[in-house]
Amino acid sequence: MDYDASTPRALATEAVHAGREDLAALGLHAPPLDLSTTYPSYDTRAEAARIDDFATTGARPDGPPVYARLDNPTTARFEDALARLEGTESAVAFASGMAALTAVLLARASLGLRHVVAVRPLYGCSDHLLTAGLLGTEVTWTDPAGVADAIRPDTGLVVVETPANPTLAEVDIAALAHSCGAVPLLVDNTFATPVLQQPVRHGARIVLHSATKYLGGHGDVLGGVVACDEEFARTLRQVRFATGGVLHPMAGYLLLRGLSTLPVRVRAASATAAELVRRLAADPRIARVHYPKVGGAMIAFEVYGDPHDVIAGVRLITPAVSLGSVDTLIQHPASISHRIVAEGDRRAAGVSDRLLRMSVGLEDVEDLWRDLTEALSAPSAGTARAEGGRVPEPRPAAR
Ligand SMILES: *Cc1c(COP(=O)(O)O)cnc(C)c1O
């Protein structure tokens, strides 16, 4: 049965059914996994016409994809489902979140729009990609209030994360979209997920996800996806075809499967995160807790003691970079996720050397709290604030 867009369905329902509407008619329950790299065609003229059509329009081919770098039916299901959850016309999947950001930057630069305005903090490697100008782009860093003034005639994109990695700083998307005028606003929605926030409803034109995180949700898939209008999606598909950053169909399968539990996972982990935030905020060993208004399962906190000792002290919680998995992960942004950002830029963006970032999973809150509070009690980790004294920066991690 075809999907009838006139019947609105709740996000939890879409998460389970989007991208799967044709399965019953196919006599299937689970989506088929198509691992083909190529597709047979005895009609070369028709194949040539399909190649021409893709080259001129970037539209998804009708029928088989010709070659797997062009399209894949399993990945297409994930794209359709994610677009539905984000409330966009289309979505285009990539091999990773960084491949997705790369494709967006190349798509804009190909129009001669090589200047990017961006708000810190961003995920460390996104910051690095822009700062290093690896794709021939030039970046102007500013705060949300400075975006309108930073825009130039060759500005092709405004980039923001909200809540941001790793400080969980939030930006008013509607106000920022207004400041962007005709320049498309890209919101990296990896942390909030469409369960908590749909940026296009507030005026963003492009929504980016590291699908590696909550969309996959189990720490076993690397992927990225851009949700946007069909016009921009067509350009992205052409960039993807030419540059090759495609998502593997197995990853597309796992990401579609991940979406079905996304609302349940995000809501359950968010409730646990909110409770941990309450406890941390009342703990004398904690200097500051960061938790966004939008909620979510990411928390960040600054310790008075040595953050390296907290990381070394966890037993149940996994000391690892990345986030959005069913198990709780903790990491030290200044040493790991944001290591590649220059120290001065990192600190100016609010990423203190005392900051720890935790991705709260689906474990029981009491077990998590016991592990965390024991890790915080490690000899130097648990230092409480000295009377009226200044808090020294911790010793840096060795290079
Ligand atoms: C991890 C992450 C990325 C990069 O995604 P990969 O899938 O690791 O390439 C981009 N943005 C944010 C906010 C992230 O957390």
The ligand as an ORCA input file, in Angstrom:
! r2SCAN-3c Opt
* xyz 0 1
  C      30.649     12.234     15.296
  C      30.130     13.509     14.796
  C      30.332     13.909     13.468
  C      31.165     13.087     12.503
  O      30.511     11.895     12.191
  P      31.298     10.546     11.739
  O      30.166      9.614     11.500
  O      32.189     10.159     12.878
  O      32.059     10.877     10.515
  C      29.759     15.080     13.044
  N      29.023     15.841     13.881
  C      28.825     15.506     15.170
  C      28.022     16.393     16.054
  C      29.370     14.330     15.664
  O      29.175     14.015     16.955
*
